[in-house]
Amino acid sequence: MRTVDARMDGKRSGAEDGFVLQFARESEDGIVKEAQMWSWNASSSGLDVTAIQDGRREQTHWFADVKGLGVHLTRGGAVEGVAAIERLRLERLPGQLRLTKQFNLGDGVWQLQWRYILDDYVAED
């Protein structure tokens, strides 16, 4: 397990009925930044995510399932070039947001890919 600093900033985008998010996380090579647009697709009852990273645009569609205090977002994808089912769990707790990414290679076993625990920003006095 490795601990890194991470930050997520967001703004509601009423024009596109979604959120614009900016992620920044620490890595061995410095700070990695990514911008994403999350919008609800009413016709498919899922989440469309458009990400811009390293100047490239990537679009994905996630199926949503509410589970208690969180939501599971699931889609088909690849992990290190191998076909996989990806699951992103978002949990909103008092003063905290937890994001957990797991994958399943088809054997029924969910493996942890990464987890972020983000505390609400509190301005210092």
Rosetta silent file (secondary structure, phi, psi, omega in degrees, C-alpha in Angstrom):
SEQUENCE: MRTVDARMDGKRSGAEDGFVLQFARESEDGIVKEAQMWSWNASSSGLDVTAIQDGRREQTHWFADVKGLGVHLTRGGAVEGVAAIERLRLERLPGQLRLTKQFNLGDGVWQLQWRYILDDYVAED
SCORE:     score description
SCORE:     0.000 S_00000001
   1 L     0.000  136.245 -179.492    0.000    0.000    0.000 S_00000001
   2 L  -125.715  139.290  179.738    1.306    3.432   -0.949 S_00000001
   3 L  -108.026  129.899  177.478    0.050    6.799    0.275 S_00000001
   4 L  -133.325  158.010  173.916    0.068    9.842   -2.009 S_00000001
   5 L   -79.953  142.495  178.646   -1.424   13.319   -1.835 S_00000001
   6 E  -145.021  154.256  178.141   -4.443   13.891   -4.053 S_00000001
   7 E  -143.250  141.509  176.057   -6.884   16.720   -4.698 S_00000001
   8 E  -133.245  124.085  176.780  -10.212   16.862   -6.502 S_00000001
   9 E  -116.912  142.416 -179.192  -11.962   20.134   -7.359 S_00000001
  10 E  -140.860  158.404  177.148  -15.362   20.281   -8.976 S_00000001
  11 E  -145.557  133.368  177.878  -17.909   22.691  -10.345 S_00000001
  12 E   -67.071  133.175  178.414  -21.510   22.088  -11.343 S_00000001
  13 E  -115.367   94.965 -177.842  -22.084   22.603  -15.038 S_00000001
  14 L   -65.724  -31.408 -178.724  -25.760   23.414  -15.541 S_00000001
  15 L   -63.921  -37.146 -179.519  -25.403   23.817  -19.306 S_00000001
  16 L  -102.886    4.821 -178.184  -24.303   20.200  -19.716 S_00000001
  17 L    53.634   55.272 -179.730  -26.279   18.836  -16.711 S_00000001
  18 E  -165.185 -157.105 -178.518  -23.163   17.497  -15.035 S_00000001
  19 E  -129.718  143.303  170.908  -19.953   18.259  -13.198 S_00000001
  20 E  -104.839  123.330 -177.431  -16.542   19.407  -14.328 S_00000001
  21 E  -120.296  144.923  172.412  -13.852   17.806  -12.141 S_00000001
  22 E  -123.906  124.456  178.356  -10.117   18.318  -11.917 S_00000001
  23 E  -106.121  140.945  173.333   -8.008   15.623  -10.308 S_00000001
  24 E  -138.868  130.043  179.090   -4.427   16.118   -9.193 S_00000001
  25 E  -141.189  151.462 -179.770   -2.342   13.403   -7.569 S_00000001
  26 E   -76.133  141.552  173.667    1.235   12.935   -6.555 S_00000001
  27 E  -142.233  175.263  178.511    3.403   10.464   -8.505 S_00000001
  28 L   -61.615  -28.729 -176.885    7.077    9.590   -8.785 S_00000001
  29 L   -93.928    5.870 -177.571    7.300   11.927  -11.803 S_00000001
  30 E   119.530 -153.434 -179.361    5.570   14.894  -10.131 S_00000001
  31 E   -91.152  128.586  176.977    1.923   15.967  -10.079 S_00000001
  32 E  -101.902  126.147 -179.603   -0.428   14.224  -12.534 S_00000001
  33 E  -117.106  146.248  178.290   -3.477   16.284  -13.535 S_00000001
  34 E  -147.816  137.550  175.508   -6.632   15.222  -15.323 S_00000001
  35 E  -109.438  140.641 -179.662   -9.836   17.082  -16.160 S_00000001
  36 E  -137.688  149.269  171.834  -13.162   15.249  -16.525 S_00000001
  37 E  -116.342  118.539  178.073  -16.746   16.106  -17.433 S_00000001
  38 E  -105.330  125.350  177.344  -19.330   13.863  -15.767 S_00000001
  39 E  -139.305  144.226 -179.224  -22.853   14.013  -17.176 S_00000001
  40 E   -81.564  130.161  178.403  -25.935   11.880  -16.633 S_00000001
  41 E  -102.748   98.292 -175.276  -27.236   10.101  -19.736 S_00000001
  42 L   -63.122  -33.154 -176.714  -30.983    9.774  -19.101 S_00000001
  43 L   -69.508  -29.172  179.480  -31.612    7.585  -22.157 S_00000001
  44 L  -110.270    1.619 -177.435  -29.222    4.848  -20.955 S_00000001
  45 L    50.672   49.450  179.960  -29.512    5.556  -17.198 S_00000001
  46 E  -145.454  178.929 -177.674  -25.756    5.794  -16.908 S_00000001
  47 E  -107.079  125.856  174.460  -22.884    8.190  -16.470 S_00000001
  48 E   -97.645  127.956  179.558  -20.913    9.542  -19.425 S_00000001
  49 E  -120.777  124.106  173.888  -17.374   10.621  -18.549 S_00000001
  50 E  -111.316  118.366 -177.493  -15.207   12.640  -20.905 S_00000001
  51 E  -112.664  143.635  174.113  -11.616   12.860  -19.665 S_00000001
  52 E  -121.934  115.938 -179.025   -8.771   14.987  -20.934 S_00000001
  53 E  -140.271  130.370 -177.610   -5.329   13.752  -19.922 S_00000001
  54 L    54.734   36.060  177.451   -2.023   14.594  -21.603 S_00000001
  55 L    75.972    4.712  179.465   -3.977   16.506  -24.271 S_00000001
  56 E  -107.544  144.358  178.850   -6.014   13.427  -25.296 S_00000001
  57 E  -102.893  131.374  179.020   -9.789   13.080  -25.043 S_00000001
  58 E  -133.736  130.137  179.465  -11.281    9.777  -23.865 S_00000001
  59 E  -111.818  136.660  176.949  -14.984    9.008  -23.464 S_00000001
  60 E  -135.905  157.628  176.974  -16.406    6.214  -21.310 S_00000001
  61 E  -123.725  130.028 -178.668  -19.882    5.144  -20.237 S_00000001
  62 E  -118.042  136.980  173.924  -20.534    3.744  -16.757 S_00000001
  63 E   -87.558  134.966 -173.519  -23.659    1.920  -15.542 S_00000001
  64 E  -105.927  140.635  177.092  -24.822    3.230  -12.141 S_00000001
  65 E  -144.403  115.485 -179.259  -26.202    1.251   -9.190 S_00000001
  66 E   -73.531  130.941  179.630  -26.948    2.909   -5.826 S_00000001
  67 E  -133.551   97.658  178.208  -25.632    0.856   -2.884 S_00000001
  68 L    61.353 -123.312 -178.877  -26.326    2.288    0.587 S_00000001
  69 L   -81.700    1.290 -176.093  -24.285    5.457    1.145 S_00000001
  70 E  -134.535 -171.807  176.887  -22.566    5.104   -2.188 S_00000001
  71 E  -136.726  140.227  172.929  -22.915    4.288   -5.829 S_00000001
  72 E   -99.651  127.694  172.279  -21.211    1.620   -7.933 S_00000001
  73 E  -108.718  127.202 -174.113  -20.229    2.654  -11.440 S_00000001
  74 E  -129.821  143.266  176.832  -19.427   -0.344  -13.655 S_00000001
  75 E  -158.556  162.095  171.317  -18.133   -0.731  -17.209 S_00000001
  76 E   -82.245  144.719 -178.746  -16.159   -3.035  -19.431 S_00000001
  77 E  -164.590 -152.335  179.587  -12.558   -2.021  -19.931 S_00000001
  78 E  -144.015  144.225  175.178   -8.985   -3.224  -19.785 S_00000001
  79 E  -124.793  115.889 -177.616   -6.346   -3.459  -17.079 S_00000001
  80 L    52.378   42.315  175.832   -2.760   -3.636  -18.343 S_00000001
  81 L    81.361    2.604 -179.364   -4.041   -4.716  -21.757 S_00000001
  82 E  -108.607  133.724  178.422   -6.294   -7.508  -20.412 S_00000001
  83 E   -58.433  137.462 -176.667  -10.095   -7.328  -20.766 S_00000001
  84 E  -154.198  162.098  168.793  -11.728   -6.646  -17.411 S_00000001
  85 E   -97.745  127.868  179.860  -14.841   -5.381  -15.693 S_00000001
  86 E  -106.485  141.296  178.235  -14.079   -2.127  -13.901 S_00000001
  87 E  -133.186  129.335  176.756  -15.991   -0.884  -10.865 S_00000001
  88 E  -115.833  119.724  178.379  -15.718    2.541   -9.265 S_00000001
  89 E  -104.421  125.949  177.235  -17.376    2.930   -5.854 S_00000001
  90 E  -112.582  125.305  178.923  -18.111    6.474   -4.678 S_00000001
  91 E  -125.639  127.334  177.204  -19.068    6.978   -1.033 S_00000001
  92 E  -104.490  112.369  178.183  -20.029   10.331    0.481 S_00000001
  93 E  -114.662  163.514  179.428  -19.485   10.351    4.239 S_00000001
  94 L   -56.035  117.058  177.444  -19.611   13.335    6.626 S_00000001
  95 L    75.445   10.349 -173.903  -16.556   15.448    5.755 S_00000001
  96 E  -153.502  147.198  173.052  -15.121   12.842    3.401 S_00000001
  97 E  -124.097  129.330  178.911  -15.377   11.368   -0.096 S_00000001
  98 E  -115.855  129.689  176.958  -14.080    7.847   -0.774 S_00000001
  99 E  -121.820  124.828 -179.645  -13.339    6.569   -4.269 S_00000001
 100 E  -127.180  123.984  178.523  -12.385    2.922   -4.735 S_00000001
 101 E  -108.638  125.869  178.450  -11.497    1.419   -8.133 S_00000001
 102 E  -127.896  163.261  175.222  -11.578   -2.369   -8.506 S_00000001
 103 E  -140.888  157.466  179.778  -11.399   -4.746  -11.432 S_00000001
 104 E  -132.866  125.292 -178.271  -12.483   -8.297  -12.194 S_00000001
 105 L   -88.433   13.399  178.174  -10.738  -10.392  -14.838 S_00000001
 106 L    99.995    0.217 -179.846  -13.773  -12.667  -15.232 S_00000001
 107 L   -97.102    4.417  178.768  -12.923  -15.045  -12.394 S_00000001
 108 L    85.124   -1.087 -178.100  -15.411  -13.450   -9.965 S_00000001
 109 L  -102.974  122.279  176.932  -12.663  -11.941   -7.792 S_00000001
 110 E   -87.540  124.020 -178.827  -12.635   -8.145   -7.369 S_00000001
 111 E  -110.682  139.486  179.846   -9.091   -6.814   -7.034 S_00000001
 112 E   -72.278  128.244  175.169   -8.213   -3.383   -5.658 S_00000001
 113 E   -99.241  -49.007  173.564   -6.648   -1.080   -8.253 S_00000001
 114 E  -161.958  162.837  177.555   -6.572    2.116   -6.166 S_00000001
 115 E  -144.996  132.964  174.227   -8.399    3.926   -3.363 S_00000001
 116 E  -119.655  135.696  173.103   -8.579    7.622   -2.533 S_00000001
 117 E  -119.120  109.471 -174.670   -9.938    9.016    0.709 S_00000001
 118 E  -108.602  124.437  176.660  -10.461   12.751    0.265 S_00000001
 119 E   -87.432  147.932  175.792  -11.251   15.018    3.200 S_00000001
 120 L   -59.416  145.168  178.105  -13.355   18.142    2.725 S_00000001
 121 L   -72.864  130.841  176.626  -11.277   21.282    2.308 S_00000001
 122 L  -124.263  119.690  179.709  -11.204   23.399    5.428 S_00000001
 123 L   -65.135  135.811  178.979   -9.745   26.895    5.170 S_00000001
 124 L   -77.124  149.005  178.735   -7.081   27.494    7.768 S_00000001
 125 L   -68.594    0.000    0.000   -7.560   30.338   10.237 S_00000001
